[in-house]
Amino acid sequence: MAERVGIVAVAQTKYHPNRCDVNEEELSWEAIKPVLEETGLSLWDIESAVTCSQDFWEGRTISNMNIQHVVGAHLQHEDKVCEDGLNAVYVAMAQILSGHYDVVLVESHMKESQGEKSAIENAAFDPAMLRVLGLDYTSSAAMQAKRYMYKYGITAEQLAKVAVRNHANAKNNPFAQDAKGITLEDVLGSKMVSSPIRALDTKPISDGACAMILANEKTAKKLSKNPIWIMGVSNCYETHYLGDRELADCDALAKAAQKAYKMAGIKNALREIDVAEITTEYSYQEALWLEGLGLCAKGEGGRMVESKAVSMGGKLPLNPSGGVLPGVPNGVAGASRVAEAVLQLRGEAGERQVKGAKTALAHGYTGICGQHQAVMVLGNS
């Protein structure tokens, strides 16, 4: 991009199974306050806010109304995104590139603990033909996992290793909700939720928030000694009906990744990206998304997730934070992946730091079987 947009500050809450001690605005403020303090800005300095929340999860229409006073939207501009949090970062970038705003606050929050997951997800399906079947994201993911495993010969053992590695990485992440020291046997022996997905193949219910401040290049250099630049970004939708898709592939992710790489000038993602944070609510998705991201060939995801290439110290460390499997709300997941990428590129990731990381990939998705996919490439120079 000719005009650069920088991320000058990021913050996350510690993710938790139930934050009934706070309401949504109090939870959001826990992430917003640190980014204001880091930059020296006040809410009056925020020219625009982009928030990410979901009416169904909050049990109210216009779910952003109750947080406008904590994002600086009083008598100022605010946009709401209902998709994954990475898309809120995308919108903020677009606002800055439009020339209308120099500084934009991005905030995403979700309290999954106060909703019934299956019932909320069921509302995403077509009301006449599919909703009546009682489908939710997990039962649909199970169909996708079975199709993927059958088509490419992916094994349950390969996918269980995803959960083991992500939980091990999460031990070094102070924001992680549930960093278990689990074994392959623990995963394969855990309760079957929806075949072939077991309890430890899935992320738990989670509450939390993430915030960051974006600015144009001139302003970013004033607000931070080490701004992280958005080099490329794109998103793409799959068709709504599952029967119209080949569930063992992820064409929307492939298209989004290709466009983001082109914008960033990335010709060989596996060689040029130093660290990746991708959103996986279920363990099989890590293997499948790696294929969609062009980090391995179709059908090779199973072998890649069990290889040393994606471990800390490997060719492409994957989810040094532990990713989403240890617990991150689905509406916050993509934004938190961006935040983790920023920490890596600033050299501020602590014990989960990838040495010398200069280029990072962040990924978010939402919807049935990864219906909507978003990819962002970030750099520190």
Order of alpha helices (4+ residues) and beta strands (2+ residues): beta-alpha-beta-alpha-beta-alpha-beta-alpha-alpha-alpha-alpha-beta-beta-beta-alpha-beta-alpha-alpha-beta-alpha-alpha-alpha-beta-beta
